[in-house]
Amino acid sequence: MGIEFTEYSVERTVGRMPVVGNRQTVGFMHGGAYVVLGESLGSMAANLHAGPGRLAVGVDINATHTRSATRGYVTGVCTPVHLGRTLTVHEIVVTDEDGKRCCTMRITNLIKDMPAHAS
């Protein structure tokens, strides 16, 4: 997928990915590729918030596609909507190289204790 993380904190996680290699057959960025970027950013941010010995797992994601990128890179910016003890909700806004919004996503993660066998 070619995702590159450029910023990583609880308050803001940013990543980008190339359009080339992530297109539909007609040349537009594939909607599923937007979702892969969004889930990657949202899950990473939720796990950072969860802290040591805890694990965030996705329980819901939705995406609204509003524009089709056809060239260059798309950039996703993930910000928290809710940071709780057991649930997080993040919004991810993906824009093209011209700064135009292509996709808006929301992801919900459940935070739980890390399984004993995974430590």
PDB file as gemmi writes it, atoms N, CA and C in Angstrom:
CRYST1    1.000    1.000    1.000  90.00  90.00  90.00 P 1                      
ATOM      1  N   MET A   1       0.827  -1.188   0.000  1.00  0.00           N  
ATOM      2  CA  MET A   1       0.000   0.000   0.000  1.00  0.00           C  
ATOM      3  C   MET A   1       0.876   1.257   0.000  1.00  0.00           C  
ATOM      4  N   GLY A   2       2.081   1.159   0.537  1.00  0.00           N  
ATOM      5  CA  GLY A   2       3.007   2.286   0.506  1.00  0.00           C  
ATOM      6  C   GLY A   2       2.722   3.376   1.528  1.00  0.00           C  
ATOM      7  N   ILE A   3       2.085   3.029   2.646  1.00  0.00           N  
ATOM      8  CA  ILE A   3       1.754   4.033   3.662  1.00  0.00           C  
ATOM      9  C   ILE A   3       3.016   4.498   4.375  1.00  0.00           C  
ATOM     10  N   GLU A   4       3.136   5.810   4.522  1.00  0.00           N  
ATOM     11  CA  GLU A   4       4.229   6.426   5.275  1.00  0.00           C  
ATOM     12  C   GLU A   4       3.622   7.243   6.402  1.00  0.00           C  
ATOM     13  N   PHE A   5       4.018   6.965   7.636  1.00  0.00           N  
ATOM     14  CA  PHE A   5       3.560   7.763   8.778  1.00  0.00           C  
ATOM     15  C   PHE A   5       4.488   8.958   8.918  1.00  0.00           C  
ATOM     16  N   THR A   6       3.903  10.158   9.011  1.00  0.00           N  
ATOM     17  CA  THR A   6       4.715  11.373   9.096  1.00  0.00           C  
ATOM     18  C   THR A   6       4.570  12.083  10.433  1.00  0.00           C  
ATOM     19  N   GLU A   7       3.549  11.735  11.203  1.00  0.00           N  
ATOM     20  CA  GLU A   7       3.336  12.327  12.522  1.00  0.00           C  
ATOM     21  C   GLU A   7       2.598  11.303  13.360  1.00  0.00           C  
ATOM     22  N   TYR A   8       2.973  11.168  14.634  1.00  0.00           N  
ATOM     23  CA  TYR A   8       2.389  10.109  15.454  1.00  0.00           C  
ATOM     24  C   TYR A   8       2.295  10.560  16.905  1.00  0.00           C  
ATOM     25  N   SER A   9       1.086  10.932  17.328  1.00  0.00           N  
ATOM     26  CA  SER A   9       0.843  11.280  18.726  1.00  0.00           C  
ATOM     27  C   SER A   9      -0.609  10.953  19.042  1.00  0.00           C  
ATOM     28  N   VAL A  10      -0.958  11.014  20.316  1.00  0.00           N  
ATOM     29  CA  VAL A  10      -2.337  10.753  20.716  1.00  0.00           C  
ATOM     30  C   VAL A  10      -3.273  11.804  20.117  1.00  0.00           C  
ATOM     31  N   GLU A  11      -2.797  13.036  20.010  1.00  0.00           N  
ATOM     32  CA  GLU A  11      -3.635  14.138  19.535  1.00  0.00           C  
ATOM     33  C   GLU A  11      -3.782  14.203  18.016  1.00  0.00           C  
ATOM     34  N   ARG A  12      -2.779  13.652  17.288  1.00  0.00           N  
ATOM     35  CA  ARG A  12      -2.801  13.786  15.832  1.00  0.00           C  
ATOM     36  C   ARG A  12      -1.847  12.763  15.220  1.00  0.00           C  
ATOM     37  N   THR A  13      -2.388  11.961  14.323  1.00  0.00           N  
ATOM     38  CA  THR A  13      -1.584  10.985  13.589  1.00  0.00           C  
ATOM     39  C   THR A  13      -1.792  11.255  12.105  1.00  0.00           C  
ATOM     40  N   VAL A  14      -0.693  11.336  11.362  1.00  0.00           N  
ATOM     41  CA  VAL A  14      -0.756  11.700   9.951  1.00  0.00           C  
ATOM     42  C   VAL A  14       0.029  10.672   9.138  1.00  0.00           C  
ATOM     43  N   GLY A  15      -0.518  10.320   7.984  1.00  0.00           N  
ATOM     44  CA  GLY A  15       0.168   9.424   7.069  1.00  0.00           C  
ATOM     45  C   GLY A  15      -0.253   9.717   5.647  1.00  0.00           C  
ATOM     46  N   ARG A  16       0.567   9.242   4.725  1.00  0.00           N  
ATOM     47  CA  ARG A  16       0.229   9.433   3.312  1.00  0.00           C  
ATOM     48  C   ARG A  16       0.468   8.137   2.564  1.00  0.00           C  
ATOM     49  N   MET A  17      -0.157   8.053   1.393  1.00  0.00           N  
ATOM     50  CA  MET A  17       0.043   6.878   0.537  1.00  0.00           C  
ATOM     51  C   MET A  17      -0.077   7.293  -0.923  1.00  0.00           C  
ATOM     52  N   PRO A  18       0.648   6.592  -1.795  1.00  0.00           N  
ATOM     53  CA  PRO A  18       0.597   6.957  -3.210  1.00  0.00           C  
ATOM     54  C   PRO A  18      -0.705   6.503  -3.856  1.00  0.00           C  
ATOM     55  N   VAL A  19      -1.150   7.270  -4.829  1.00  0.00           N  
ATOM     56  CA  VAL A  19      -2.318   6.864  -5.609  1.00  0.00           C  
ATOM     57  C   VAL A  19      -1.922   5.711  -6.534  1.00  0.00           C  
ATOM     58  N   VAL A  20      -0.760   5.837  -7.170  1.00  0.00           N  
ATOM     59  CA  VAL A  20      -0.275   4.774  -8.058  1.00  0.00           C  
ATOM     60  C   VAL A  20      -0.089   3.496  -7.240  1.00  0.00           C  
ATOM     61  N   GLY A  21      -0.647   2.411  -7.729  1.00  0.00           N  
ATOM     62  CA  GLY A  21      -0.601   1.144  -7.026  1.00  0.00           C  
ATOM     63  C   GLY A  21      -1.819   0.903  -6.154  1.00  0.00           C  
ATOM     64  N   ASN A  22      -2.641   1.928  -5.967  1.00  0.00           N  
ATOM     65  CA  ASN A  22      -3.841   1.827  -5.131  1.00  0.00           C  
ATOM     66  C   ASN A  22      -5.079   2.310  -5.876  1.00  0.00           C  
ATOM     67  N   ARG A  23      -5.072   2.120  -7.192  1.00  0.00           N  
ATOM     68  CA  ARG A  23      -6.170   2.598  -8.040  1.00  0.00           C  
ATOM     69  C   ARG A  23      -7.129   1.480  -8.416  1.00  0.00           C  
ATOM     70  N   GLN A  24      -8.362   1.898  -8.726  1.00  0.00           N  
ATOM     71  CA  GLN A  24      -9.325   1.020  -9.377  1.00  0.00           C  
ATOM     72  C   GLN A  24      -8.897   0.882 -10.843  1.00  0.00           C  
ATOM     73  N   THR A  25      -9.541   0.007 -11.564  1.00  0.00           N  
ATOM     74  CA  THR A  25      -9.187  -0.199 -12.978  1.00  0.00           C  
ATOM     75  C   THR A  25      -9.408   1.032 -13.838  1.00  0.00           C  
ATOM     76  N   VAL A  26     -10.290   1.960 -13.429  1.00  0.00           N  
ATOM     77  CA  VAL A  26     -10.547   3.166 -14.219  1.00  0.00           C  
ATOM     78  C   VAL A  26      -9.601   4.321 -13.865  1.00  0.00           C  
ATOM     79  N   GLY A  27      -8.672   4.111 -12.924  1.00  0.00           N  
ATOM     80  CA  GLY A  27      -7.666   5.110 -12.611  1.00  0.00           C  
ATOM     81  C   GLY A  27      -7.893   5.944 -11.369  1.00  0.00           C  
ATOM     82  N   PHE A  28      -9.042   5.771 -10.706  1.00  0.00           N  
ATOM     83  CA  PHE A  28      -9.314   6.499  -9.456  1.00  0.00           C  
ATOM     84  C   PHE A  28      -8.717   5.741  -8.278  1.00  0.00           C  
ATOM     85  N   MET A  29      -8.389   6.472  -7.220  1.00  0.00           N  
ATOM     86  CA  MET A  29      -7.975   5.842  -5.963  1.00  0.00           C  
ATOM     87  C   MET A  29      -9.085   4.900  -5.513  1.00  0.00           C  
ATOM     88  N   HIS A  30      -8.732   3.699  -5.147  1.00  0.00           N  
ATOM     89  CA  HIS A  30      -9.699   2.693  -4.721  1.00  0.00           C  
ATOM     90  C   HIS A  30     -10.261   3.071  -3.356  1.00  0.00           C  
ATOM     91  N   GLY A  31     -11.572   2.985  -3.203  1.00  0.00           N  
ATOM     92  CA  GLY A  31     -12.211   3.315  -1.928  1.00  0.00           C  
ATOM     93  C   GLY A  31     -11.679   2.477  -0.778  1.00  0.00           C  
ATOM     94  N   GLY A  32     -11.389   1.220  -1.051  1.00  0.00           N  
ATOM     95  CA  GLY A  32     -10.831   0.356  -0.012  1.00  0.00           C  
ATOM     96  C   GLY A  32      -9.452   0.806   0.437  1.00  0.00           C  
ATOM     97  N   ALA A  33      -8.688   1.412  -0.472  1.00  0.00           N  
ATOM     98  CA  ALA A  33      -7.364   1.924  -0.104  1.00  0.00           C  
ATOM     99  C   ALA A  33      -7.499   3.088   0.873  1.00  0.00           C  
ATOM    100  N   TYR A  34      -8.485   3.956   0.657  1.00  0.00           N  
ATOM    101  CA  TYR A  34      -8.735   5.030   1.627  1.00  0.00           C  
ATOM    102  C   TYR A  34      -9.002   4.431   3.009  1.00  0.00           C  
ATOM    103  N   VAL A  35      -9.801   3.373   3.045  1.00  0.00           N  
ATOM    104  CA  VAL A  35     -10.172   2.752   4.315  1.00  0.00           C  
ATOM    105  C   VAL A  35      -8.956   2.094   4.972  1.00  0.00           C  
ATOM    106  N   VAL A  36      -8.085   1.484   4.182  1.00  0.00           N  
ATOM    107  CA  VAL A  36      -6.851   0.916   4.749  1.00  0.00           C  
ATOM    108  C   VAL A  36      -6.024   2.012   5.411  1.00  0.00           C  
ATOM    109  N   LEU A  37      -5.884   3.147   4.743  1.00  0.00           N  
ATOM    110  CA  LEU A  37      -5.147   4.268   5.326  1.00  0.00           C  
ATOM    111  C   LEU A  37      -5.827   4.740   6.608  1.00  0.00           C  
ATOM    112  N   GLY A  38      -7.138   4.924   6.577  1.00  0.00           N  
ATOM    113  CA  GLY A  38      -7.870   5.393   7.750  1.00  0.00           C  
ATOM    114  C   GLY A  38      -7.779   4.434   8.924  1.00  0.00           C  
ATOM    115  N   GLU A  39      -7.941   3.146   8.660  1.00  0.00           N  
ATOM    116  CA  GLU A  39      -7.862   2.165   9.746  1.00  0.00           C  
ATOM    117  C   GLU A  39      -6.453   2.087  10.303  1.00  0.00           C  
ATOM    118  N   SER A  40      -5.458   2.195   9.460  1.00  0.00           N  
ATOM    119  CA  SER A  40      -4.073   2.178   9.934  1.00  0.00           C  
ATOM    120  C   SER A  40      -3.810   3.357  10.866  1.00  0.00           C  
ATOM    121  N   LEU A  41      -4.229   4.547  10.467  1.00  0.00           N  
ATOM    122  CA  LEU A  41      -4.016   5.735  11.291  1.00  0.00           C  
ATOM    123  C   LEU A  41      -4.821   5.661  12.589  1.00  0.00           C  
ATOM    124  N   GLY A  42      -6.102   5.323  12.489  1.00  0.00           N  
ATOM    125  CA  GLY A  42      -6.958   5.270  13.671  1.00  0.00           C  
ATOM    126  C   GLY A  42      -6.556   4.202  14.665  1.00  0.00           C  
ATOM    127  N   SER A  43      -6.166   3.034  14.177  1.00  0.00           N  
ATOM    128  CA  SER A  43      -5.757   1.954  15.076  1.00  0.00           C  
ATOM    129  C   SER A  43      -4.419   2.260  15.747  1.00  0.00           C  
ATOM    130  N   MET A  44      -3.497   2.852  14.999  1.00  0.00           N  
ATOM    131  CA  MET A  44      -2.209   3.239  15.596  1.00  0.00           C  
ATOM    132  C   MET A  44      -2.426   4.272  16.696  1.00  0.00           C  
ATOM    133  N   ALA A  45      -3.250   5.269  16.430  1.00  0.00           N  
ATOM    134  CA  ALA A  45      -3.519   6.314  17.422  1.00  0.00           C  
ATOM    135  C   ALA A  45      -4.206   5.728  18.657  1.00  0.00           C  
ATOM    136  N   ALA A  46      -5.164   4.832  18.452  1.00  0.00           N  
ATOM    137  CA  ALA A  46      -5.875   4.215  19.578  1.00  0.00           C  
ATOM    138  C   ALA A  46      -4.933   3.356  20.420  1.00  0.00           C  
ATOM    139  N   ASN A  47      -4.033   2.643  19.781  1.00  0.00           N  
ATOM    140  CA  ASN A  47      -3.077   1.825  20.531  1.00  0.00           C  
ATOM    141  C   ASN A  47      -2.093   2.687  21.305  1.00  0.00           C  
ATOM    142  N   LEU A  48      -1.711   3.812  20.757  1.00  0.00           N  
ATOM    143  CA  LEU A  48      -0.839   4.729  21.491  1.00  0.00           C  
ATOM    144  C   LEU A  48      -1.571   5.241  22.738  1.00  0.00           C  
ATOM    145  N   HIS A  49      -2.837   5.592  22.592  1.00  0.00           N  
ATOM    146  CA  HIS A  49      -3.638   6.044  23.732  1.00  0.00           C  
ATOM    147  C   HIS A  49      -3.816   4.920  24.757  1.00  0.00           C  
ATOM    148  N   ALA A  50      -4.001   3.688  24.303  1.00  0.00           N  
ATOM    149  CA  ALA A  50      -4.255   2.555  25.203  1.00  0.00           C  
ATOM    150  C   ALA A  50      -3.120   2.356  26.198  1.00  0.00           C  
ATOM    151  N   GLY A  51      -1.889   2.522  25.748  1.00  0.00           N  
ATOM    152  CA  GLY A  51      -0.741   2.411  26.636  1.00  0.00           C  
ATOM    153  C   GLY A  51      -0.241   0.977  26.804  1.00  0.00           C  
ATOM    154  N   PRO A  52       0.833   0.829  27.556  1.00  0.00           N  
ATOM    155  CA  PRO A  52       1.462  -0.481  27.753  1.00  0.00           C  
ATOM    156  C   PRO A  52       0.511  -1.498  28.384  1.00  0.00           C  
ATOM    157  N   GLY A  53       0.564  -2.720  27.882  1.00  0.00           N  
ATOM    158  CA  GLY A  53      -0.240  -3.804  28.428  1.00  0.00           C  
ATOM    159  C   GLY A  53      -1.693  -3.792  27.994  1.00  0.00           C  
ATOM    160  N   ARG A  54      -2.067  -2.833  27.132  1.00  0.00           N  
ATOM    161  CA  ARG A  54      -3.430  -2.748  26.648  1.00  0.00           C  
ATOM    162  C   ARG A  54      -3.405  -2.797  25.123  1.00  0.00           C  
ATOM    163  N   LEU A  55      -4.510  -3.167  24.533  1.00  0.00           N  
ATOM    164  CA  LEU A  55      -4.611  -3.362  23.093  1.00  0.00           C  
ATOM    165  C   LEU A  55      -5.901  -2.739  22.584  1.00  0.00           C  
ATOM    166  N   ALA A  56      -5.802  -1.961  21.509  1.00  0.00           N  
ATOM    167  CA  ALA A  56      -6.984  -1.387  20.864  1.00  0.00           C  
ATOM    168  C   ALA A  56      -7.303  -2.202  19.623  1.00  0.00           C  
ATOM    169  N   VAL A  57      -8.558  -2.603  19.504  1.00  0.00           N  
ATOM    170  CA  VAL A  57      -9.005  -3.377  18.343  1.00  0.00           C  
ATOM    171  C   VAL A  57     -10.215  -2.688  17.721  1.00  0.00           C  
ATOM    172  N   GLY A  58     -10.223  -2.605  16.409  1.00  0.00           N  
ATOM    173  CA  GLY A  58     -11.307  -1.947  15.702  1.00  0.00           C  
ATOM    174  C   GLY A  58     -12.614  -2.699  15.823  1.00  0.00           C  
ATOM    175  N   VAL A  59     -13.693  -1.961  16.102  1.00  0.00           N  
ATOM    176  CA  VAL A  59     -15.028  -2.568  16.164  1.00  0.00           C  
ATOM    177  C   VAL A  59     -15.986  -1.942  15.154  1.00  0.00           C  
ATOM    178  N   ASP A  60     -15.617  -0.783  14.593  1.00  0.00           N  
ATOM    179  CA  ASP A  60     -16.476  -0.151  13.593  1.00  0.00           C  
ATOM    180  C   ASP A  60     -15.659   0.854  12.794  1.00  0.00           C  
ATOM    181  N   ILE A  61     -15.918   0.911  11.499  1.00  0.00           N  
ATOM    182  CA  ILE A  61     -15.326   1.946  10.656  1.00  0.00           C  
ATOM    183  C   ILE A  61     -16.333   2.282   9.565  1.00  0.00           C  
ATOM    184  N   ASN A  62     -16.415   3.560   9.233  1.00  0.00           N  
ATOM    185  CA  ASN A  62     -17.256   3.958   8.105  1.00  0.00           C  
ATOM    186  C   ASN A  62     -16.528   5.015   7.305  1.00  0.00           C  
ATOM    187  N   ALA A  63     -16.856   5.089   6.038  1.00  0.00           N  
ATOM    188  CA  ALA A  63     -16.167   6.015   5.142  1.00  0.00           C  
ATOM    189  C   ALA A  63     -17.157   6.647   4.180  1.00  0.00           C  
ATOM    190  N   THR A  64     -16.976   7.948   3.973  1.00  0.00           N  
ATOM    191  CA  THR A  64     -17.742   8.673   2.974  1.00  0.00           C  
ATOM    192  C   THR A  64     -16.751   9.209   1.953  1.00  0.00           C  
ATOM    193  N   HIS A  65     -16.879   8.745   0.714  1.00  0.00           N  
ATOM    194  CA  HIS A  65     -15.982   9.153  -0.366  1.00  0.00           C  
ATOM    195  C   HIS A  65     -16.611  10.337  -1.101  1.00  0.00           C  
ATOM    196  N   THR A  66     -15.880  11.450  -1.168  1.00  0.00           N  
ATOM    197  CA  THR A  66     -16.441  12.660  -1.757  1.00  0.00           C  
ATOM    198  C   THR A  66     -15.685  13.170  -2.980  1.00  0.00           C  
ATOM    199  N   ARG A  67     -14.525  12.611  -3.243  1.00  0.00           N  
ATOM    200  CA  ARG A  67     -13.726  13.030  -4.391  1.00  0.00           C  
ATOM    201  C   ARG A  67     -12.784  11.874  -4.735  1.00  0.00           C  
ATOM    202  N   SER A  68     -12.379  11.787  -5.984  1.00  0.00           N  
ATOM    203  CA  SER A  68     -11.480  10.721  -6.423  1.00  0.00           C  
ATOM    204  C   SER A  68     -10.099  11.284  -6.751  1.00  0.00           C  
ATOM    205  N   ALA A  69      -9.103  10.842  -5.997  1.00  0.00           N  
ATOM    206  CA  ALA A  69      -7.722  11.221  -6.325  1.00  0.00           C  
ATOM    207  C   ALA A  69      -7.261  10.375  -7.506  1.00  0.00           C  
ATOM    208  N   THR A  70      -6.474  10.979  -8.388  1.00  0.00           N  
ATOM    209  CA  THR A  70      -5.997  10.260  -9.576  1.00  0.00           C  
ATOM    210  C   THR A  70      -4.480  10.319  -9.733  1.00  0.00           C  
ATOM    211  N   ARG A  71      -3.804  11.108  -8.879  1.00  0.00           N  
ATOM    212  CA  ARG A  71      -2.357  11.267  -9.047  1.00  0.00           C  
ATOM    213  C   ARG A  71      -1.714  11.599  -7.701  1.00  0.00           C  
ATOM    214  N   GLY A  72      -0.399  11.478  -7.659  1.00  0.00           N  
ATOM    215  CA  GLY A  72       0.361  11.897  -6.491  1.00  0.00           C  
ATOM    216  C   GLY A  72       0.085  11.071  -5.246  1.00  0.00           C  
ATOM    217  N   TYR A  73      -0.055  11.764  -4.142  1.00  0.00           N  
ATOM    218  CA  TYR A  73      -0.297  11.149  -2.838  1.00  0.00           C  
ATOM    219  C   TYR A  73      -1.594  11.668  -2.242  1.00  0.00           C  
ATOM    220  N   VAL A  74      -2.192  10.853  -1.385  1.00  0.00           N  
ATOM    221  CA  VAL A  74      -3.266  11.316  -0.519  1.00  0.00           C  
ATOM    222  C   VAL A  74      -2.713  11.319   0.902  1.00  0.00           C  
ATOM    223  N   THR A  75      -3.204  12.262   1.709  1.00  0.00           N  
ATOM    224  CA  THR A  75      -2.742  12.392   3.088  1.00  0.00           C  
ATOM    225  C   THR A  75      -3.922  12.258   4.026  1.00  0.00           C  
ATOM    226  N   GLY A  76      -3.760  11.433   5.053  1.00  0.00           N  
ATOM    227  CA  GLY A  76      -4.789  11.246   6.067  1.00  0.00           C  
ATOM    228  C   GLY A  76      -4.375  11.894   7.372  1.00  0.00           C  
ATOM    229  N   VAL A  77      -5.291  12.643   7.968  1.00  0.00           N  
ATOM    230  CA  VAL A  77      -5.064  13.267   9.270  1.00  0.00           C  
ATOM    231  C   VAL A  77      -6.095  12.697  10.238  1.00  0.00           C  
ATOM    232  N   CYS A  78      -5.606  12.064  11.282  1.00  0.00           N  
ATOM    233  CA  CYS A  78      -6.451  11.389  12.260  1.00  0.00           C  
ATOM    234  C   CYS A  78      -6.443  12.179  13.569  1.00  0.00           C  
ATOM    235  N   THR A  79      -7.636  12.531  14.042  1.00  0.00           N  
ATOM    236  CA  THR A  79      -7.763  13.250  15.306  1.00  0.00           C  
ATOM    237  C   THR A  79      -8.822  12.571  16.182  1.00  0.00           C  
ATOM    238  N   PRO A  80      -8.627  12.619  17.493  1.00  0.00           N  
ATOM    239  CA  PRO A  80      -9.593  11.965  18.381  1.00  0.00           C  
ATOM    240  C   PRO A  80     -10.895  12.738  18.502  1.00  0.00           C  
ATOM    241  N   VAL A  81     -11.974  11.983  18.555  1.00  0.00           N  
ATOM    242  CA  VAL A  81     -13.297  12.517  18.868  1.00  0.00           C  
ATOM    243  C   VAL A  81     -13.597  12.194  20.334  1.00  0.00           C  
ATOM    244  N   HIS A  82     -13.188  10.976  20.758  1.00  0.00           N  
ATOM    245  CA  HIS A  82     -13.388  10.514  22.136  1.00  0.00           C  
ATOM    246  C   HIS A  82     -12.236   9.596  22.511  1.00  0.00           C  
ATOM    247  N   LEU A  83     -11.612   9.861  23.651  1.00  0.00           N  
ATOM    248  CA  LEU A  83     -10.540   9.015  24.171  1.00  0.00           C  
ATOM    249  C   LEU A  83     -10.942   8.532  25.562  1.00  0.00           C  
ATOM    250  N   GLY A  84     -11.556   7.377  25.606  1.00  0.00           N  
ATOM    251  CA  GLY A  84     -12.020   6.823  26.878  1.00  0.00           C  
ATOM    252  C   GLY A  84     -11.115   5.718  27.384  1.00  0.00           C  
ATOM    253  N   ARG A  85     -11.516   5.136  28.507  1.00  0.00           N  
ATOM    254  CA  ARG A  85     -10.748   4.044  29.093  1.00  0.00           C  
ATOM    255  C   ARG A  85     -10.936   2.751  28.300  1.00  0.00           C  
ATOM    256  N   THR A  86     -12.136   2.565  27.734  1.00  0.00           N  
ATOM    257  CA  THR A  86     -12.402   1.321  27.004  1.00  0.00           C  
ATOM    258  C   THR A  86     -12.782   1.529  25.541  1.00  0.00           C  
ATOM    259  N   LEU A  87     -13.065   2.762  25.133  1.00  0.00           N  
ATOM    260  CA  LEU A  87     -13.417   3.043  23.732  1.00  0.00           C  
ATOM    261  C   LEU A  87     -12.716   4.308  23.267  1.00  0.00           C  
ATOM    262  N   THR A  88     -12.299   4.284  22.003  1.00  0.00           N  
ATOM    263  CA  THR A  88     -11.824   5.498  21.349  1.00  0.00           C  
ATOM    264  C   THR A  88     -12.610   5.678  20.061  1.00  0.00           C  
ATOM    265  N   VAL A  89     -12.796   6.918  19.678  1.00  0.00           N  
ATOM    266  CA  VAL A  89     -13.399   7.250  18.391  1.00  0.00           C  
ATOM    267  C   VAL A  89     -12.489   8.287  17.752  1.00  0.00           C  
ATOM    268  N   HIS A  90     -12.106   8.033  16.499  1.00  0.00           N  
ATOM    269  CA  HIS A  90     -11.255   8.962  15.753  1.00  0.00           C  
ATOM    270  C   HIS A  90     -11.899   9.317  14.429  1.00  0.00           C  
ATOM    271  N   GLU A  91     -11.644  10.548  13.988  1.00  0.00           N  
ATOM    272  CA  GLU A  91     -12.038  10.975  12.650  1.00  0.00           C  
ATOM    273  C   GLU A  91     -10.770  11.060  11.809  1.00  0.00           C  
ATOM    274  N   ILE A  92     -10.857  10.563  10.586  1.00  0.00           N  
ATOM    275  CA  ILE A  92      -9.744  10.635   9.648  1.00  0.00           C  
ATOM    276  C   ILE A  92     -10.230  11.363   8.406  1.00  0.00           C  
ATOM    277  N   VAL A  93      -9.531  12.429   8.039  1.00  0.00           N  
ATOM    278  CA  VAL A  93      -9.840  13.197   6.836  1.00  0.00           C  
ATOM    279  C   VAL A  93      -8.703  12.974   5.849  1.00  0.00           C  
ATOM    280  N   VAL A  94      -9.051  12.498   4.660  1.00  0.00           N  
ATOM    281  CA  VAL A  94      -8.057  12.246   3.619  1.00  0.00           C  
ATOM    282  C   VAL A  94      -8.214  13.286   2.524  1.00  0.00           C  
ATOM    283  N   THR A  95      -7.093  13.928   2.185  1.00  0.00           N  
ATOM    284  CA  THR A  95      -7.098  14.954   1.144  1.00  0.00           C  
ATOM    285  C   THR A  95      -6.110  14.591   0.041  1.00  0.00           C  
ATOM    286  N   ASP A  96      -6.342  15.178  -1.143  1.00  0.00           N  
ATOM    287  CA  ASP A  96      -5.412  14.976  -2.255  1.00  0.00           C  
ATOM    288  C   ASP A  96      -4.301  16.027  -2.191  1.00  0.00           C  
ATOM    289  N   GLU A  97      -3.434  16.027  -3.184  1.00  0.00           N  
ATOM    290  CA  GLU A  97      -2.296  16.950  -3.182  1.00  0.00           C  
ATOM    291  C   GLU A  97      -2.712  18.408  -3.311  1.00  0.00           C  
ATOM    292  N   ASP A  98      -3.931  18.663  -3.753  1.00  0.00           N  
ATOM    293  CA  ASP A  98      -4.443  20.037  -3.838  1.00  0.00           C  
ATOM    294  C   ASP A  98      -5.159  20.458  -2.560  1.00  0.00           C  
ATOM    295  N   GLY A  99      -5.156  19.583  -1.548  1.00  0.00           N  
ATOM    296  CA  GLY A  99      -5.814  19.888  -0.280  1.00  0.00           C  
ATOM    297  C   GLY A  99      -7.309  19.682  -0.302  1.00  0.00           C  
ATOM    298  N   LYS A 100      -7.825  19.044  -1.352  1.00  0.00           N  
ATOM    299  CA  LYS A 100      -9.266  18.795  -1.454  1.00  0.00           C  
ATOM    300  C   LYS A 100      -9.619  17.485  -0.753  1.00  0.00           C  
ATOM    301  N   ARG A 101     -10.697  17.536   0.031  1.00  0.00           N  
ATOM    302  CA  ARG A 101     -11.118  16.355   0.789  1.00  0.00           C  
ATOM    303  C   ARG A 101     -11.627  15.273  -0.161  1.00  0.00           C  
ATOM    304  N   CYS A 102     -11.094  14.072   0.011  1.00  0.00           N  
ATOM    305  CA  CYS A 102     -11.490  12.921  -0.802  1.00  0.00           C  
ATOM    306  C   CYS A 102     -12.334  11.930  -0.015  1.00  0.00           C  
ATOM    307  N   CYS A 103     -12.061  11.824   1.282  1.00  0.00           N  
ATOM    308  CA  CYS A 103     -12.737  10.818   2.090  1.00  0.00           C  
ATOM    309  C   CYS A 103     -12.742  11.259   3.551  1.00  0.00           C  
ATOM    310  N   THR A 104     -13.850  10.991   4.219  1.00  0.00           N  
ATOM    311  CA  THR A 104     -13.963  11.239   5.654  1.00  0.00           C  
ATOM    312  C   THR A 104     -14.365   9.927   6.311  1.00  0.00           C  
ATOM    313  N   MET A 105     -13.615   9.531   7.341  1.00  0.00           N  
ATOM    314  CA  MET A 105     -13.877   8.269   8.024  1.00  0.00           C  
ATOM    315  C   MET A 105     -14.018   8.480   9.522  1.00  0.00           C  
ATOM    316  N   ARG A 106     -14.691   7.534  10.153  1.00  0.00           N  
ATOM    317  CA  ARG A 106     -14.751   7.471  11.613  1.00  0.00           C  
ATOM    318  C   ARG A 106     -14.474   6.029  12.000  1.00  0.00           C  
ATOM    319  N   ILE A 107     -13.573   5.848  12.965  1.00  0.00           N  
ATOM    320  CA  ILE A 107     -13.260   4.506  13.445  1.00  0.00           C  
ATOM    321  C   ILE A 107     -13.453   4.461  14.955  1.00  0.00           C  
ATOM    322  N   THR A 108     -14.040   3.364  15.431  1.00  0.00           N  
ATOM    323  CA  THR A 108     -14.205   3.110  16.855  1.00  0.00           C  
ATOM    324  C   THR A 108     -13.361   1.904  17.222  1.00  0.00           C  
ATOM    325  N   ASN A 109     -12.559   2.055  18.271  1.00  0.00           N  
ATOM    326  CA  ASN A 109     -11.717   0.964  18.760  1.00  0.00           C  
ATOM    327  C   ASN A 109     -12.086   0.630  20.197  1.00  0.00           C  
ATOM    328  N   LEU A 110     -12.111  -0.653  20.510  1.00  0.00           N  
ATOM    329  CA  LEU A 110     -12.296  -1.154  21.863  1.00  0.00           C  
ATOM    330  C   LEU A 110     -10.914  -1.341  22.473  1.00  0.00           C  
ATOM    331  N   ILE A 111     -10.734  -0.863  23.698  1.00  0.00           N  
ATOM    332  CA  ILE A 111      -9.453  -1.043  24.388  1.00  0.00           C  
ATOM    333  C   ILE A 111      -9.632  -2.114  25.451  1.00  0.00           C  
ATOM    334  N   LYS A 112      -8.734  -3.087  25.423  1.00  0.00           N  
ATOM    335  CA  LYS A 112      -8.805  -4.170  26.407  1.00  0.00           C  
ATOM    336  C   LYS A 112      -7.395  -4.527  26.855  1.00  0.00           C  
ATOM    337  N   ASP A 113      -7.312  -5.322  27.892  1.00  0.00           N  
ATOM    338  CA  ASP A 113      -6.007  -5.774  28.370  1.00  0.00           C  
ATOM    339  C   ASP A 113      -5.391  -6.707  27.347  1.00  0.00           C  
ATOM    340  N   MET A 114      -4.080  -6.628  27.208  1.00  0.00           N  
ATOM    341  CA  MET A 114      -3.348  -7.506  26.297  1.00  0.00           C  
ATOM    342  C   MET A 114      -3.488  -8.951  26.792  1.00  0.00           C  
ATOM    343  N   PRO A 115      -3.794  -9.882  25.876  1.00  0.00           N  
ATOM    344  CA  PRO A 115      -3.862 -11.290  26.285  1.00  0.00           C  
ATOM    345  C   PRO A 115      -2.520 -11.742  26.864  1.00  0.00           C  
ATOM    346  N   ALA A 116      -2.556 -12.607  27.863  1.00  0.00           N  
ATOM    347  CA  ALA A 116      -1.349 -13.068  28.537  1.00  0.00           C  
ATOM    348  C   ALA A 116      -0.352 -13.706  27.576  1.00  0.00           C  
ATOM    349  N   HIS A 117      -0.817 -14.446  26.587  1.00  0.00           N  
ATOM    350  CA  HIS A 117       0.071 -15.142  25.658  1.00  0.00           C  
ATOM    351  C   HIS A 117       0.746 -14.185  24.663  1.00  0.00           C  
ATOM    352  N   ALA A 118       0.271 -12.937  24.558  1.00  0.00           N  
ATOM    353  CA  ALA A 118       0.828 -11.988  23.585  1.00  0.00           C  
ATOM    354  C   ALA A 118       1.924 -11.121  24.192  1.00  0.00           C  
ATOM    355  N   SER A 119       2.147 -11.187  25.481  1.00  0.00           N  
ATOM    356  CA  SER A 119       3.131 -10.316  26.144  1.00  0.00           C  
ATOM    357  C   SER A 119       4.553 -10.660  25.788  1.00  0.00           C  
TER     358      SER A 119                                                      
END                                                                             
